[in-house]
Amino acid sequence: MLTIPFGFFATAGDVEPVTENLIINLDKNDISSYDPDVTTQINNNAASAPAGLHYELQNDVTSTTQAGVDSLFFDQSNSSTYGRGISNNPSCNNEIAELTAQQLADDFSFEFGYYRPAASTNENVSIFSIRHCCSQGGISRPGYAFRATQLGFYGIASYNFTSTTTSLLTADNWHIVAGAASGTSLNVYVNGSFTETITISSTRPNVGGTVPAGVIGSFPNSCTTVQASLRSYYFNFFRLYDDKQLTAAEVLQNYNAKKGDLGLS
């Protein structure tokens, strides 16, 4: 008798993402990760975050649909403001909530879904950044930036992906980028497939503090300004795992759980 393997009939909608050690989950398609009745807020309901932590839409951010995908558009074309995206601490003197001060473990992972318009001349888009800032005269503290072309450690270095990865991040298409770190190795994936391993620092910056700034959509130079070289893009989701290096099978599982939302196959 023919044995049908488990999951043979599963569709993308039947696959659940990995939740073990998930500390941040922001997803335009996940009603549990934001408040659909408050258009200016996206809630972070991660277990490690205090109740009520939310992200407010800042300058030049609009909720829209791109290529059939529910998304947020981050318009970086305004050279005078360069919309700072979504921030949990927009003014840096008006604390909304705080993440527990900690460093990411030797193992950590991140994933995000984004769409870059052809008008963007490069891949210099920042999906998410976390840093401990403004606690002493506006001086920035160590943290992280998760960008389409690199993983940045504030105060240490940025680690660029090679063309093996970036050549796959074509304009006018949705992509899911994942990074799975352990020690000094970061495995990089595009749309569920492994692309390369890059070497990163073994030093882990903080992800929170007395007054943290967690920003989606741009890379802040300070607590109130952003880097002017960023490009406009559309965002769908971001996940951050602490003390967990996603395996190739788990990255593929997460991709299968999200690909339908992004129109990917």
N, C-alpha and C positions, 0 to 999 in steps of 0.2 A: 504494500500500500504506500502511495506517495505521501511523504510527510511534508506539510507546508511549514516553513520556518516561521518563528515568532516575528510578527511585524510585517509579514508579507503583504498584507492588505493595508498597511498604515499609509496615511497620506501626511502631507506636511502639517495639517491641522491636528493630527493625532499625536505628533511628537511634542514632548515637553522639553523645555530647556533645562540644563543643569542648574540646580538651585543650591547645592552644597557650597558653603562659604561665599555666597553671593552677598556683597555688602552694599552695592549700588545697582539699582535696576530702574532705568528711565526708558519707557517704551510708549510711543504714541499709539500703539495697537493694544496695549495692555491696560485695561481700565483700572486694575489694582495699583498701577504705578503712578497714577496722577488723578486729580479730581476733575472729571469731565464737565462739572457744573461751574467751575471757576476758570474762565478762559485765560486768565493771567497767571495761573499757577500750574506747576507740575510737581506733584508730591513725590518725595523719595520715601518709600515705605520700607526700606531695608531694615532688617531686624536690629542692626547695630546703631541705627540712627534714632534720635528721640522722636516721639510722636509730634507731628505737625511740621517737620522739616519740609520746606517746599522751595521750589525754584520759580522765580518771577521772570516773566518775559521782559527783557530790557530793550534798549534802542534797536530799531531796525530788525526786529524779529516778528515774523508773521506765521500763523498757522494756515496751512494750505494743503493742496494735493499736487504731487509731482509724478507724472507718468503713472497715474493711478494709485499712488502710494500716499497714505496719510503722513504728513511731514511738517516740520518746521523749517522755514526758510530764513537763513542768516545772511542778511544783506550787508556785505562789507564794502560796498561801493562808495559809501559816503565818507570821504576822506576827513571830514571834520569830526565825525563821531565814531566811526568804525564800531557799529553796534556790538556791545559787549556780550550779547547772547543772553543766556539764562544764568542767573546768579543766585546763590543762596545768601548773598551778603552784598547787595548792590551798591551800598554807599560806604561800606567799611567802617562806618561809625553807627550803624543801625543793625545790630546783630539780630538775625532771625532765628538761627539755631546753630548748633555746632556739632561737628563730628568728633568722636573721641580722639584725642591726640594719640597718634600711633604712627609707627612706620609699617609699611607693607612688609610682609614676611619674605623670606628667601624665595618662596614660591608665590606668584600672583599671576592673574590673567585678566585681559580686558577684551571687549568686543564692541564694535559699533557698526551701524549701517548708515551710509551716506550716499549722496548723489551730487556730482560736480558738474555744473553747467559748462558747456563748451567755451563760454566767454571767459572762464577762468583760465589763465595762461599757465598755471602750474598747479601742483598738488598741495600747496602750502595752506592747508586748512586744518584748524584745530578742533577736534571733536569735543574734548573734555579736558579740563585742567583743575587740579586741586592744589591749593597751597595755603600755608599758614601765613597770613599777611596782616599788615596794619596794626600789629600788636605794639609796635614801638615806632612811633613817628612815621608810619606808612612804609617802613622798610619791609621788603618782601622776605619771606622765610622759605625754606626748602619745600618742594612739593613735586607734582607730576604734571606732564602735559601729554595727552594721547592724541597724536596727530596722524594724518593720513600717510605721511612719509617717514615718521620717526616716533620714537618714544623719548620724551624729554624729562630729565631729572633737573628740576630747578636747583641752581647752585652747584651742580656737578657737571653735567654734560648732556648733550642730545645725541641720540644714536640713530643714524639714518638707515632706512631700508634701501636696498640696492634696486637696480632696474629690474631684477628678477621679480620683485614685488610690484614696483610702481608702474611697470609697463602694462600690468593687468588692470590698473585703475583708470580705465578709459572714461573719457568725458561722455556726458549724456547717458549714463547708466548708473543703476544702483549697485552698490558693492557692500559686502560684509567683510570687514578686516578684523582679524583676531591676533592677539599676542599672548603667548604662554611662557612665563619666565620661571626659571629655576636657577638660583645662584647668578652666575654671569652669562647665562645663555637665555636668549629670547627666541622662541620658535614663532614664526610669522605665518599667517594663513590668509588667503583671499578666497572668499566664497567656498569655504569648507575644505580647501586644498592647501597642503603645506607648500610654502614657497622658499623659505630660507631660515637659517639660524644666524642671528647676529649676537655679538658680544656686548654686554652692558656692564655697568658698574655693579659691584656686590654691595655697595652702600645704598641703603634705602632712605629716601627723604621722608618727612612726615606727610601724612594725609589730612591732618586736622590740628587744631590747637585752640587757644583761647578765643580767637576770632578768625576762623578759617574763611577762605573764599573758594567756593566750588563753582566753576564756570563752565557752561556748555556753550560752544559756538565761537569762542575766540581765545586767544592766548594773551592774557593781560601782562603788559610790561610793568604795571604797578597795580595798586588796588583800584585806581580810577581811570586808567588809560589802557589801550590795547595796542598790540603790534600792528602797524599799518600795512604790512605786506600780506596779510591774510586774504583769502579769496572767498567769494560767496559760495554757499552750498546748501543742500537740503539734508536734514538730519531725521532719522527715524528712531534709533534706539542706542543706548549705551549700557554696558554691563561691566562691573568690576568685581573680581573675586580676590579675596585675600587668603593667604596660606593655602593656595591651590594652584597647581599648574595643570591646566586643562590638557587632557590627552588628545591625540589626533581624533580618536573616536568621539570624544566629547565635543570637540570643535565641530565635527561633522553633525553630531546630534543637534547642537545649537543652530547650525546653519539650516538643517532640515526643519527645525521648529519655526524659523523666521523667513525662509525663502519665499513662502507663499505670500507673506505680507508685502514683500518687496518685488514681487513679480519675477523672481529668479527661478531657475529650474534645477 
